[in-house]
Amino acid sequence: MVVLALAVIAPLNAIRAQHASDDPVATADDAFGLTLGLESIGIYSPGLVRGFSPQAAGNVRIDGLFFAQQGTLSNRVVEGSTIRVGVTEIGYAFPAPTGIVDYNLRYPGGDSPTATVVASAGPFEARGISIDGSLPLISHELQLPIGLSYQISNQTTFLNNPGYTSAVANFGATPQWRPNDWLTLRGIFDWTRTTDAKTLPMVFTAGDYLPPEIERGYYGQNWAEGRGLSENYGGIVKATLNEHWSLAAGVFRSLADSPISFSDLYVNTLPNGLAEHLVVGYPDQTTSSLSGEVRLTDHFGQGAWRHDIVFLARGSDTLALYGGSDVVDLGPSLIYQSLQVPEPSFNYSERTHDRTELWSTGIAYRAQWQGHVEFALGLQQEDYDKGVTSPGSSEVRLTDKPMRGYGTAAVAISDRATVYAGYTQGLEDSGVAPSTAQNRGEILAAARTWQAESGVRYAFTPSVKLIAGIFEIDKPYFDFDTLNVDRILGVQRARGLELSLSGELVSSLHVTAGALLGEVRIIGPNLNGEGVGPIAFGQPRIQSAINANYKIPLWPALSADLTLLHFGTSPASVNNATQLPAQTLLSIGGRYRFSILGNPATLRVQMQNSTNYYFWNIGYSPGFSQTPPRNVLAYLTVDT
């Protein structure tokens, strides 16, 4: 189950390398999510689309090719990405329920070397510098986009909280060799190291109520500092074989390794803030994968008709080592006391060995009658194999071999309006029952999912567009029953209406406005007896985002902007007995564009949570963490 957790504060529909001319609101084609450099707008992200996570579902692509992502993919190697959902997945070969995160590698530059330098400060103790450039080693034939960065970050679980800092160093490169017009080879080298990562406490209440309001600040343990390493390596080849046939293939290695990490927990918290203070230490938690895809496409057509037949083979082999943690009881404590205790001695145990293989072959057909109709359909044969060995137990295995299909269509009913519809089936890894379950270590059944949707896109003007769509997504619902067994208790059914309005509404005023209206219901027998409410934990019935940017006509170098985020009331407990009140967050800022030694530069300042609104943020379990107070972000971007 995926919950809001305010991940939409940092949506990531598209990611692009930073430039001085960047303006997210003016750049966005819709309100479903866009990130340019250090800033984000919109309502969706790779971790949250329509109430679920495309990343957790394994729906990630690089330049259209299947990628089993484990480690963070940095801005040093990523130029842009699109979340394929709604109208943007029409005609896309082999879509998936809850959308696809399709990353684009950084573009090479021209015949001359280029560079962009970004220096940032805030929020709170954060500061950093990044340098990204492109080196033409052999003119256009061999080019090297490359970059590095170092920052002191205070971002934890998508939020910038004062005092919870970490040091992040990153290096990346995406060389491209294009010896002729029909062959292109790309490489990916992406390395990120995180050290001194302070741990943000989580609060769990002893009943159906929210934690008491406390002063926002640093309440962590100074010694509870995690470390992490993220690596992504790979290569892509794209070739035009002849007039009709083209080939695209890629292979990728992704790693996420946390040699040491912690959870700081206040459990059984009373209304006065008194709680039992526990700290969990984790030994080396590692997930690595080898994945890839080969795609062969036949292109043909006559007149206004164009046809594609796509043959596909893809797969992934993922190894995860997790568990072995130890819990230390630090005794009773007030959640607002900020009492430092000596670092305890943790006694770690063996880890669980989890290997998952997923292989797929498929065929798809796409037809286009230019300017009128587009439709696509396809079939995939999946082969899923998962083996788990828990400490003290023999290996358990689970296999599944479903056939899944999809169909999408779009029809232009006028020169301004296009209607679309689609149906997609999917398969997702559900993991294993946690150590706290009666059936600990048991492999949970692979989730067979589906999604149906339809909608309309209407262009009021060439730049102002409205998208309105409805959808339904069905997934199995796993949770603990009254016997503490983790199993399927029912179905998660997400139904909703999504809206997007974007463009230059009047001269100099660009706006993106998006909203998701709906709910994720839990449907199943005797859910009330199992302590499960009818609405999925953490899911608001409404969420919206409005971003506006105004370029001041009298001073063209200046612009002012605002961001308004709203989240409706949402269940803060699995049984729905506790509700998180609705929240509205306002951020205001501006940009000043000028030159430094003849080079384009932009100074950006933004005050986030301008009204200093207070509320508790809910996480991926019925726990709470602090949200940040009013803060300021500032950065300077220079292109050379």
VEXDREN-2710 file (C-alpha; in Angstrom, 1 decimal):
% VEXDREN-2710
k/r/px/py/pz
1/MET/0.0/0.0/0.0
2/VAL/1.4/3.4/-1.0
3/VAL/0.3/6.5/0.9
4/LEU/0.6/10.3/0.3
5/ALA/3.5/11.0/2.7
6/LEU/3.6/14.4/1.0
7/ALA/5.8/12.9/-1.7
8/VAL/3.9/15.2/-4.1
9/ILE/5.8/18.2/-2.6
10/ALA/8.7/16.9/-4.7
11/PRO/7.0/15.6/-7.9
12/LEU/9.2/14.3/-10.7
13/ASN/7.2/13.9/-13.9
14/ALA/10.2/15.3/-15.8
15/ILE/13.7/15.9/-14.6
16/ARG/16.1/18.1/-16.6
17/ALA/19.6/19.4/-16.2
18/GLN/19.6/22.9/-14.7
19/HIS/20.1/26.0/-16.8
20/ALA/19.9/29.7/-16.1
21/SER/16.9/30.1/-18.4
22/ASP/14.8/27.4/-16.6
23/ASP/11.3/28.3/-15.7
24/PRO/9.3/25.2/-14.6
25/VAL/5.8/26.8/-14.9
26/ALA/6.5/28.2/-18.4
27/THR/8.1/24.9/-19.5
28/ALA/5.3/22.5/-18.3
29/ASP/3.0/21.0/-20.8
30/ASP/0.6/19.8/-18.1
31/ALA/0.1/19.9/-14.3
32/PHE/1.0/16.3/-13.7
33/GLY/4.5/17.0/-12.5
34/LEU/7.8/18.6/-13.7
35/THR/11.2/19.1/-12.0
36/LEU/13.8/21.5/-13.3
37/GLY/17.0/21.3/-11.3
38/LEU/16.2/22.1/-7.7
39/GLU/12.5/22.9/-8.2
40/SER/9.3/20.9/-8.7
41/ILE/5.7/21.6/-9.7
42/GLY/2.7/19.4/-10.3
43/ILE/0.7/16.7/-8.5
44/TYR/2.5/13.4/-9.5
45/SER/5.9/11.9/-9.0
46/PRO/7.7/8.6/-9.8
47/GLY/6.8/7.6/-6.2
48/LEU/3.2/8.6/-6.3
49/VAL/0.8/8.5/-9.3
50/ARG/-3.0/8.1/-8.7
51/GLY/-2.3/6.8/-5.2
52/PHE/0.4/4.2/-6.1
53/SER/4.1/4.1/-6.9
54/PRO/5.3/3.4/-10.5
55/GLN/8.8/3.0/-9.1
56/ALA/7.8/0.4/-6.5
57/ALA/5.9/-1.4/-9.2
58/GLY/9.0/-1.7/-11.3
59/ASN/7.6/0.6/-14.1
60/VAL/10.8/2.5/-14.9
61/ARG/12.4/3.0/-18.3
62/ILE/15.5/4.7/-19.6
63/ASP/15.1/6.1/-23.2
64/GLY/12.1/3.8/-23.4
65/LEU/14.0/0.6/-22.4
66/PHE/13.2/-1.4/-19.3
67/PHE/15.3/-0.5/-16.2
68/ALA/15.0/-2.2/-12.8
69/GLN/16.0/0.8/-10.7
70/GLN/17.4/0.4/-7.2
71/GLY/19.8/3.3/-6.7
72/THR/19.0/7.0/-7.1
73/LEU/19.3/8.2/-10.7
74/SER/20.9/11.6/-10.4
75/ASN/20.6/14.9/-12.4
76/ARG/24.2/14.3/-13.6
77/VAL/22.9/11.7/-16.0
78/VAL/19.2/12.5/-16.5
79/GLU/18.1/15.2/-18.8
80/GLY/14.3/14.7/-18.7
81/SER/11.6/12.2/-18.0
82/THR/7.9/11.7/-18.6
83/ILE/5.3/9.9/-16.5
84/ARG/3.4/7.9/-19.0
85/VAL/-0.1/8.1/-17.7
86/GLY/-3.4/9.1/-19.1
87/VAL/-3.2/10.7/-22.6
88/THR/0.6/10.5/-22.6
89/GLU/0.6/6.7/-22.6
90/ILE/-1.6/6.5/-25.7
91/GLY/0.4/4.6/-28.4
92/TYR/3.2/3.9/-26.0
93/ALA/4.4/0.4/-26.4
94/PHE/3.8/-1.9/-23.4
95/PRO/2.3/0.5/-20.8
96/ALA/1.6/-0.5/-17.2
97/PRO/-1.0/0.3/-14.6
98/THR/-0.2/3.4/-12.4
99/GLY/2.0/4.7/-15.2
100/ILE/5.5/4.5/-16.4
101/VAL/8.5/6.7/-15.4
102/ASP/10.4/7.1/-18.7
103/TYR/13.8/8.8/-18.2
104/ASN/15.8/10.5/-20.9
105/LEU/19.6/10.7/-20.7
106/ARG/21.3/14.0/-20.7
107/TYR/21.7/15.5/-24.2
108/PRO/25.2/16.1/-25.6
109/GLY/26.1/19.7/-26.4
110/GLY/27.3/21.3/-29.7
111/ASP/30.8/21.7/-31.2
112/SER/32.0/23.8/-28.2
113/PRO/32.4/22.8/-24.6
114/THR/29.5/24.0/-22.3
115/ALA/29.0/24.1/-18.6
116/THR/26.4/25.2/-16.0
117/VAL/27.3/26.0/-12.4
118/VAL/24.7/26.0/-9.6
119/ALA/25.4/27.2/-6.1
120/SER/22.6/26.8/-3.6
121/ALA/21.8/27.7/0.0
122/GLY/18.9/26.5/2.2
123/PRO/16.4/25.5/3.3
124/PHE/17.9/25.6/6.8
125/GLU/21.5/24.2/6.9
126/ALA/21.5/22.9/3.3
127/ARG/24.1/24.2/0.8
128/GLY/25.8/22.8/-2.3
129/ILE/27.4/23.3/-5.6
130/SER/27.1/21.4/-8.9
131/ILE/28.9/21.6/-12.2
132/ASP/27.4/20.0/-15.4
133/GLY/28.9/20.2/-18.8
134/SER/29.4/18.6/-22.2
135/LEU/32.7/18.0/-23.9
136/PRO/32.9/17.4/-27.7
137/LEU/35.8/14.9/-27.9
138/ILE/35.4/14.3/-31.6
139/SER/33.0/17.0/-32.8
140/HIS/29.4/15.6/-33.0
141/GLU/30.7/12.0/-33.3
142/LEU/31.9/11.5/-29.8
143/GLN/30.6/13.7/-27.0
144/LEU/30.8/13.5/-23.2
145/PRO/28.1/15.0/-21.0
146/ILE/29.6/14.9/-17.5
147/GLY/28.9/16.5/-14.1
148/LEU/29.6/16.4/-10.4
149/SER/28.1/17.9/-7.3
150/TYR/28.5/18.1/-3.5
151/GLN/25.9/19.2/-1.1
152/ILE/24.9/19.3/2.5
153/SER/21.3/18.2/2.3
154/ASN/18.6/18.2/4.9
155/GLN/16.0/16.3/3.0
156/THR/14.6/13.3/4.6
157/THR/11.6/11.4/3.1
158/PHE/10.9/14.2/0.6
159/LEU/10.9/16.9/3.3
160/ASN/13.5/19.5/4.4
161/ASN/13.7/19.3/8.2
162/PRO/16.0/21.5/10.2
163/GLY/19.0/19.7/11.7
164/TYR/18.6/16.4/9.7
165/THR/21.5/16.8/7.4
166/SER/23.5/14.5/5.2
167/ALA/26.6/14.9/3.0
168/VAL/25.9/13.9/-0.6
169/ALA/28.7/13.6/-3.3
170/ASN/27.7/12.7/-6.9
171/PHE/29.5/12.1/-10.2
172/GLY/28.0/11.1/-13.5
173/ALA/28.6/10.8/-17.2
174/THR/26.6/9.8/-20.3
175/PRO/29.1/9.5/-23.2
176/GLN/27.6/9.2/-26.7
177/TRP/29.3/7.8/-29.8
178/ARG/27.4/8.4/-33.1
179/PRO/29.7/7.3/-35.9
180/ASN/27.0/7.7/-38.6
181/ASP/23.4/8.5/-39.0
182/TRP/22.1/5.0/-38.3
183/LEU/24.0/4.0/-35.2
184/THR/24.1/5.6/-31.7
185/LEU/25.7/4.2/-28.6
186/ARG/25.2/5.6/-25.1
187/GLY/26.9/4.9/-21.8
188/ILE/25.8/5.5/-18.2
189/PHE/28.1/6.1/-15.2
190/ASP/26.3/7.4/-12.1
191/TRP/27.7/7.3/-8.6
192/THR/26.3/8.9/-5.4
193/ARG/27.6/8.5/-1.9
194/THR/25.7/9.7/1.2
195/THR/27.4/10.0/4.6
196/ASP/26.5/11.5/8.0
197/ALA/22.8/11.1/7.3
198/LYS/20.9/12.1/10.5
199/THR/17.8/10.0/11.3
200/LEU/14.3/11.7/11.4
201/PRO/12.2/10.2/14.3
202/MET/8.8/8.6/13.7
203/VAL/6.0/8.9/16.2
204/PHE/3.3/6.1/16.7
205/THR/0.4/6.9/19.0
206/ALA/-1.1/4.5/21.5
207/GLY/-4.7/5.2/20.3
208/ASP/-6.9/6.8/17.6
209/TYR/-5.5/10.3/17.9
210/LEU/-2.8/12.5/16.4
211/PRO/0.4/13.3/18.3
212/PRO/0.4/16.6/20.3
213/GLU/1.6/19.7/18.6
214/ILE/5.2/20.4/19.5
215/GLU/7.8/22.9/18.5
216/ARG/9.5/22.0/15.2
217/GLY/13.2/21.4/15.4
218/TYR/15.9/18.7/15.7
219/TYR/15.0/15.7/18.0
220/GLY/17.2/13.1/16.5
221/GLN/20.2/11.2/18.1
222/ASN/23.5/12.7/17.0
223/TRP/25.1/9.2/16.7
224/ALA/22.3/7.8/14.5
225/GLU/24.0/8.6/11.2
226/GLY/23.4/6.4/8.2
227/ARG/25.6/5.9/5.1
228/GLY/24.6/4.9/1.6
229/LEU/25.9/4.2/-1.9
230/SER/23.9/4.4/-5.1
231/GLU/25.3/3.3/-8.4
232/ASN/23.8/3.0/-11.9
233/TYR/25.8/1.7/-14.9
234/GLY/24.8/0.6/-18.4
235/GLY/24.8/1.0/-22.1
236/ILE/22.3/1.6/-24.9
237/VAL/22.5/0.9/-28.6
238/LYS/20.0/2.2/-31.1
239/ALA/20.3/1.4/-34.8
240/THR/18.3/1.9/-38.0
241/LEU/18.8/-1.5/-39.7
242/ASN/17.2/-0.6/-43.0
243/GLU/14.2/1.3/-44.4
244/HIS/11.7/-0.6/-42.3
245/TRP/13.5/-2.1/-39.3
246/SER/15.1/-0.5/-36.2
247/LEU/16.7/-1.9/-33.1
248/ALA/16.9/-0.6/-29.6
249/ALA/18.7/-2.5/-26.8
250/GLY/20.0/-1.7/-23.3
251/VAL/21.5/-3.4/-20.3
252/PHE/21.7/-1.8/-16.8
253/ARG/23.3/-2.5/-13.4
254/SER/21.7/-0.7/-10.4
255/LEU/22.8/-0.8/-6.8
256/ALA/21.4/0.7/-3.5
257/ASP/23.6/-0.2/-0.5
258/SER/23.2/1.1/3.0
259/PRO/26.1/-0.2/5.1
260/ILE/24.5/1.2/8.2
261/SER/21.1/2.9/8.9
262/PHE/18.7/3.5/11.8
263/SER/15.0/4.0/12.7
264/ASP/14.3/6.3/15.6
265/LEU/10.8/5.4/16.9
266/TYR/8.5/6.8/19.6
267/VAL/5.9/4.1/20.1
268/ASN/2.7/4.1/22.3
269/THR/2.8/7.8/22.4
270/LEU/0.2/9.4/24.8
271/PRO/-1.7/12.6/24.2
272/ASN/0.8/14.4/26.5
273/GLY/3.7/13.3/24.3
274/LEU/5.1/10.6/26.7
275/ALA/6.3/7.6/24.7
276/GLU/8.5/4.5/24.7
277/HIS/11.7/5.4/22.8
278/LEU/13.1/2.7/20.6
279/VAL/16.0/2.8/18.1
280/VAL/16.4/0.1/15.4
281/GLY/19.8/-0.5/13.9
282/TYR/20.2/-2.2/10.5
283/PRO/23.3/-4.0/9.2
284/ASP/24.2/-3.8/5.5
285/GLN/21.0/-3.5/3.6
286/THR/21.7/-4.1/-0.1
287/THR/19.6/-4.4/-3.3
288/SER/21.2/-4.8/-6.7
289/SER/19.8/-5.7/-10.1
290/LEU/20.8/-6.5/-13.6
291/SER/18.2/-5.7/-16.2
292/GLY/17.8/-5.0/-19.9
293/GLU/15.6/-5.1/-23.0
294/VAL/15.9/-5.8/-26.7
295/ARG/13.3/-4.3/-29.0
296/LEU/12.9/-4.8/-32.7
297/THR/10.5/-2.7/-34.6
298/ASP/9.1/-2.9/-38.1
299/HIS/7.9/0.4/-39.5
300/PHE/5.7/0.6/-42.6
301/GLY/2.8/2.6/-44.0
302/GLN/1.1/4.1/-47.0
303/GLY/-0.3/7.6/-47.5
304/ALA/-1.5/9.1/-44.1
305/TRP/-1.3/5.7/-42.4
306/ARG/1.7/4.6/-40.3
307/HIS/2.1/1.2/-38.7
308/ASP/4.6/-0.3/-36.2
309/ILE/5.0/-3.9/-35.1
310/VAL/7.2/-4.3/-32.0
311/PHE/8.9/-7.5/-30.8
312/LEU/10.2/-7.4/-27.3
313/ALA/12.4/-9.4/-24.9
314/ARG/13.2/-8.0/-21.4
315/GLY/14.1/-9.2/-18.0
316/SER/15.6/-8.4/-14.6
317/ASP/17.5/-10.4/-11.9
318/THR/17.3/-8.6/-8.5
319/LEU/19.1/-9.7/-5.3
320/ALA/18.1/-8.1/-2.0
321/LEU/19.8/-8.7/1.4
322/TYR/17.8/-7.2/4.2
323/GLY/16.8/-7.7/7.9
324/GLY/19.1/-8.7/10.7
325/SER/18.2/-5.6/12.6
326/ASP/18.4/-5.1/16.4
327/VAL/16.1/-3.0/18.6
328/VAL/17.3/-1.1/21.6
329/ASP/14.9/0.3/24.2
330/LEU/16.0/3.7/25.4
331/GLY/13.2/3.9/28.0
332/PRO/10.3/6.4/28.4
333/SER/10.8/9.8/26.8
334/LEU/8.8/12.9/25.8
335/ILE/8.7/13.3/22.0
336/TYR/9.7/17.0/22.4
337/GLN/12.4/16.5/25.0
338/SER/15.4/16.1/22.6
339/LEU/17.3/14.1/25.1
340/GLN/20.7/12.8/23.8
341/VAL/21.6/9.2/25.0
342/PRO/24.9/7.3/24.6
343/GLU/25.2/5.2/21.5
344/PRO/24.0/1.7/22.4
345/SER/25.6/-1.6/21.2
346/PHE/23.6/-3.3/18.5
347/ASN/23.7/-7.1/18.1
348/TYR/23.0/-7.8/14.5
349/SER/21.8/-11.2/13.1
350/GLU/21.8/-12.8/9.7
351/ARG/20.0/-11.2/6.8
352/THR/17.3/-12.5/4.5
353/HIS/18.4/-13.5/1.0
354/ASP/15.8/-12.5/-1.6
355/ARG/16.3/-13.2/-5.3
356/THR/13.6/-12.2/-7.9
357/GLU/13.7/-12.9/-11.6
358/LEU/11.2/-11.5/-14.1
359/TRP/11.5/-12.3/-17.8
360/SER/9.1/-11.2/-20.5
361/THR/8.5/-11.5/-24.2
362/GLY/5.9/-9.6/-26.2
363/ILE/4.5/-8.3/-29.4
364/ALA/2.7/-5.0/-30.0
365/TYR/0.9/-3.3/-32.9
366/ARG/0.4/0.4/-33.3
367/ALA/-1.5/2.3/-36.1
368/GLN/-1.8/6.0/-36.9
369/TRP/-4.0/7.8/-39.3
370/GLN/-2.3/11.1/-39.0
371/GLY/-4.4/13.8/-37.5
372/HIS/-7.3/11.5/-36.9
373/VAL/-6.9/8.2/-35.1
374/GLU/-4.2/6.3/-33.2
375/PHE/-4.6/2.9/-31.5
376/ALA/-2.3/0.2/-30.1
377/LEU/-2.6/-3.2/-28.6
378/GLY/-0.1/-5.8/-27.3
379/LEU/0.5/-9.0/-25.4
380/GLN/3.3/-10.0/-23.0
381/GLN/4.1/-13.4/-21.6
382/GLU/5.6/-13.0/-18.1
383/ASP/7.8/-15.4/-16.2
384/TYR/8.1/-14.6/-12.5
385/ASP/10.4/-16.6/-10.2
386/LYS/11.1/-15.5/-6.6
387/GLY/13.2/-17.4/-4.0
388/VAL/13.6/-16.3/-0.4
389/THR/15.9/-17.7/2.3
390/SER/15.2/-16.4/5.8
391/PRO/17.7/-17.0/8.7
392/GLY/17.2/-20.4/10.2
393/SER/14.8/-21.5/7.4
394/SER/15.1/-23.3/4.1
395/GLU/14.4/-21.5/0.8
396/VAL/10.8/-20.9/-0.2
397/ARG/9.9/-20.2/-3.9
398/LEU/7.0/-18.8/-5.8
399/THR/6.5/-18.8/-9.6
400/ASP/3.9/-17.2/-11.8
401/LYS/3.5/-17.1/-15.6
402/PRO/0.6/-14.8/-16.6
403/MET/-0.2/-13.5/-20.0
404/ARG/-1.1/-9.8/-19.9
405/GLY/-2.4/-7.5/-22.5
406/TYR/-3.3/-3.9/-23.2
407/GLY/-5.1/-1.7/-25.7
408/THR/-5.2/2.1/-26.1
409/ALA/-6.9/4.5/-28.6
410/ALA/-7.2/8.2/-29.3
411/VAL/-9.5/10.0/-31.7
412/ALA/-9.4/13.6/-32.8
413/ILE/-13.0/14.8/-32.8
414/SER/-12.1/18.3/-33.9
415/ASP/-9.0/20.4/-34.5
416/ARG/-8.9/21.2/-30.8
417/ALA/-10.3/18.1/-29.0
418/THR/-9.0/14.6/-28.7
419/VAL/-10.7/11.8/-26.8
420/TYR/-8.7/8.8/-25.5
421/ALA/-9.3/5.5/-23.7
422/GLY/-7.1/2.6/-22.6
423/TYR/-7.0/-0.7/-20.7
424/THR/-3.8/-2.2/-19.3
425/GLN/-2.9/-5.3/-17.2
426/GLY/0.2/-5.6/-15.0
427/LEU/2.2/-7.9/-12.7
428/GLU/4.1/-6.6/-9.6
429/ASP/6.3/-8.2/-7.0
430/SER/4.6/-8.1/-3.5
431/GLY/7.6/-8.9/-1.4
432/VAL/7.5/-11.1/1.7
433/ALA/5.8/-11.0/5.0
434/PRO/7.8/-8.9/7.5
435/SER/9.5/-10.3/10.6
436/THR/6.6/-9.0/12.8
437/ALA/4.1/-11.3/11.0
438/GLN/3.1/-14.7/12.1
439/ASN/4.0/-16.0/8.6
440/ARG/7.3/-14.1/8.6
441/GLY/9.4/-14.7/5.5
442/GLU/6.5/-16.1/3.5
443/ILE/6.5/-14.9/-0.1
444/LEU/3.4/-12.8/-0.9
445/ALA/1.6/-13.6/-4.1
446/ALA/2.6/-11.6/-7.1
447/ALA/0.0/-8.9/-7.6
448/ARG/-2.0/-9.1/-10.8
449/THR/-3.2/-5.6/-11.5
450/TRP/-5.3/-3.7/-14.1
451/GLN/-6.1/-0.1/-15.1
452/ALA/-8.9/1.4/-17.2
453/GLU/-9.1/5.0/-18.2
454/SER/-10.6/7.5/-20.6
455/GLY/-10.6/11.3/-21.1
456/VAL/-10.3/14.3/-23.3
457/ARG/-7.6/16.8/-24.1
458/TYR/-8.8/20.2/-25.3
459/ALA/-6.7/23.1/-26.6
460/PHE/-8.2/26.5/-25.9
461/THR/-5.2/28.1/-27.6
462/PRO/-2.0/26.7/-29.0
463/SER/-0.5/27.2/-25.5
464/VAL/-3.4/26.7/-23.1
465/LYS/-4.6/23.1/-22.8
466/LEU/-7.1/21.2/-20.6
467/ILE/-6.8/17.5/-19.8
468/ALA/-9.7/15.8/-18.0
469/GLY/-9.7/12.0/-17.4
470/ILE/-11.3/9.3/-15.3
471/PHE/-9.6/6.1/-14.3
472/GLU/-9.9/2.9/-12.2
473/ILE/-7.0/0.8/-10.9
474/ASP/-7.4/-2.5/-9.1
475/LYS/-4.6/-4.2/-7.0
476/PRO/-4.6/-6.8/-4.3
477/TYR/-4.6/-5.5/-0.7
478/PHE/-2.2/-7.1/1.7
479/ASP/-2.3/-6.5/5.5
480/PHE/-2.3/-8.3/8.8
481/ASP/-5.4/-10.2/9.8
482/THR/-6.5/-10.8/13.4
483/LEU/-4.1/-13.7/13.7
484/ASN/-1.2/-11.5/12.7
485/VAL/-0.9/-13.2/9.3
486/ASP/0.2/-11.0/6.4
487/ARG/-2.1/-12.0/3.5
488/ILE/-4.5/-10.7/0.8
489/LEU/-7.5/-9.2/2.7
490/GLY/-9.2/-7.7/-0.3
491/VAL/-8.7/-5.4/-3.3
492/GLN/-7.5/-1.8/-3.5
493/ARG/-9.7/0.0/-6.0
494/ALA/-8.7/3.5/-7.0
495/ARG/-11.2/5.6/-8.9
496/GLY/-10.8/9.2/-9.7
497/LEU/-11.0/12.3/-11.9
498/GLU/-7.8/14.0/-12.8
499/LEU/-7.6/17.5/-14.2
500/SER/-4.8/19.6/-15.7
501/LEU/-4.8/23.2/-17.1
502/SER/-1.6/24.7/-18.3
503/GLY/-0.3/27.5/-20.5
504/GLU/0.0/31.3/-20.8
505/LEU/-3.5/32.4/-19.6
506/VAL/-2.8/36.1/-20.3
507/SER/0.3/37.9/-21.4
508/SER/3.3/37.2/-19.1
509/LEU/1.3/35.0/-16.8
510/HIS/1.9/31.2/-17.0
511/VAL/-0.2/28.9/-14.9
512/THR/-0.3/25.1/-14.3
513/ALA/-3.2/23.9/-12.2
514/GLY/-3.9/20.2/-11.5
515/ALA/-6.2/18.2/-9.3
516/LEU/-7.0/14.6/-8.4
517/LEU/-10.5/13.9/-7.1
518/GLY/-11.3/10.4/-6.0
519/GLU/-10.5/7.7/-3.5
520/VAL/-8.7/4.5/-3.0
521/ARG/-11.2/2.0/-1.4
522/ILE/-10.4/-1.3/0.3
523/ILE/-13.0/-3.9/-0.7
524/GLY/-13.1/-7.4/0.9
525/PRO/-15.0/-9.7/3.2
526/ASN/-15.0/-8.9/7.0
527/LEU/-12.6/-5.9/6.7
528/ASN/-14.1/-4.3/9.8
529/GLY/-13.3/-7.5/11.7
530/GLU/-9.7/-7.3/10.6
531/GLY/-9.4/-3.7/11.7
532/VAL/-9.3/-2.3/8.2
533/GLY/-11.3/0.8/7.2
534/PRO/-12.9/1.3/3.8
535/ILE/-10.5/4.0/2.6
536/ALA/-6.8/3.3/2.1
537/PHE/-4.5/4.7/4.8
538/GLY/-3.0/8.1/3.9
539/GLN/-5.1/8.7/0.8
540/PRO/-6.9/12.1/0.6
541/ARG/-10.0/12.4/-1.5
542/ILE/-8.7/15.5/-3.1
543/GLN/-5.2/16.9/-3.9
544/SER/-4.4/19.8/-6.0
545/ALA/-1.5/22.0/-7.0
546/ILE/-1.5/25.5/-8.5
547/ASN/1.7/27.1/-9.8
548/ALA/1.8/30.6/-11.3
549/ASN/4.6/32.7/-12.7
550/TYR/4.4/36.3/-13.8
551/LYS/7.1/38.1/-15.7
552/ILE/6.9/41.8/-14.8
553/PRO/6.6/43.8/-18.1
554/LEU/8.3/47.0/-16.7
555/TRP/11.3/44.9/-15.4
556/PRO/11.7/42.0/-17.8
557/ALA/14.6/40.6/-15.8
558/LEU/12.2/40.0/-12.8
559/SER/9.5/37.5/-12.3
560/ALA/7.3/36.5/-9.3
561/ASP/5.7/33.2/-8.7
562/LEU/3.6/31.2/-6.2
563/THR/2.9/27.6/-5.4
564/LEU/-0.3/26.5/-3.7
565/LEU/-0.7/22.9/-2.6
566/HIS/-3.8/21.4/-1.1
567/PHE/-4.4/18.0/0.4
568/GLY/-7.9/17.0/1.7
569/THR/-8.7/15.0/4.8
570/SER/-7.1/11.6/4.8
571/PRO/-7.1/8.5/7.1
572/ALA/-4.2/8.5/9.5
573/SER/-4.8/5.0/10.7
574/VAL/-5.5/1.7/8.9
575/ASN/-9.0/1.4/10.6
576/ASN/-9.8/5.0/9.5
577/ALA/-10.6/6.0/13.1
578/THR/-7.9/8.8/13.0
579/GLN/-8.1/11.4/10.3
580/LEU/-5.4/13.9/9.2
581/PRO/-7.0/17.3/8.7
582/ALA/-6.9/19.0/5.3
583/GLN/-3.7/21.0/4.6
584/THR/-2.9/24.0/2.4
585/LEU/0.7/25.1/1.8
586/LEU/1.8/28.3/0.2
587/SER/5.2/29.1/-1.2
588/ILE/6.2/32.5/-2.9
589/GLY/9.3/33.5/-4.7
590/GLY/10.9/35.3/-7.6
591/ARG/13.8/35.2/-10.2
592/TYR/16.2/37.8/-11.3
593/ARG/18.0/37.3/-14.6
594/PHE/21.3/39.0/-15.4
595/SER/24.8/38.4/-16.7
596/ILE/28.1/37.5/-15.0
597/LEU/31.1/38.3/-17.3
598/GLY/28.8/38.0/-20.3
599/ASN/27.3/34.7/-19.2
600/PRO/23.6/34.2/-18.6
601/ALA/22.8/33.9/-14.8
602/THR/19.7/33.6/-12.7
603/LEU/19.3/34.3/-8.9
604/ARG/16.3/32.4/-7.5
605/VAL/14.8/33.0/-4.0
606/GLN/11.7/31.1/-2.7
607/MET/10.0/31.2/0.7
608/GLN/8.5/27.7/1.3
609/ASN/5.5/27.1/3.6
610/SER/5.2/30.9/3.7
611/THR/2.3/30.9/6.3
612/ASN/4.3/28.5/8.6
613/TYR/1.4/26.0/8.5
614/TYR/1.7/23.2/11.1
615/PHE/0.7/19.6/10.7
616/TRP/2.0/16.0/11.2
617/ASN/3.0/14.2/8.1
618/ILE/2.0/10.5/7.7
619/GLY/4.4/7.9/6.5
620/TYR/4.3/4.5/4.8
621/SER/3.0/3.0/8.1
622/PRO/0.6/4.4/10.6
623/GLY/3.4/6.7/12.0
624/PHE/3.9/10.5/12.0
625/SER/6.9/12.7/11.4
626/GLN/7.4/16.5/11.7
627/THR/6.9/18.7/8.7
628/PRO/9.2/21.7/8.2
629/PRO/8.4/25.3/9.3
630/ARG/8.8/28.3/7.1
631/ASN/12.1/28.3/5.3
632/VAL/14.0/29.9/2.4
633/LEU/15.7/28.4/-0.7
634/ALA/18.2/30.4/-2.7
635/TYR/20.4/29.5/-5.6
636/LEU/22.5/31.0/-8.3
637/THR/22.8/29.4/-11.8
638/VAL/25.4/30.4/-14.4
639/ASP/25.7/29.1/-17.9
640/THR/29.1/29.2/-19.7
END
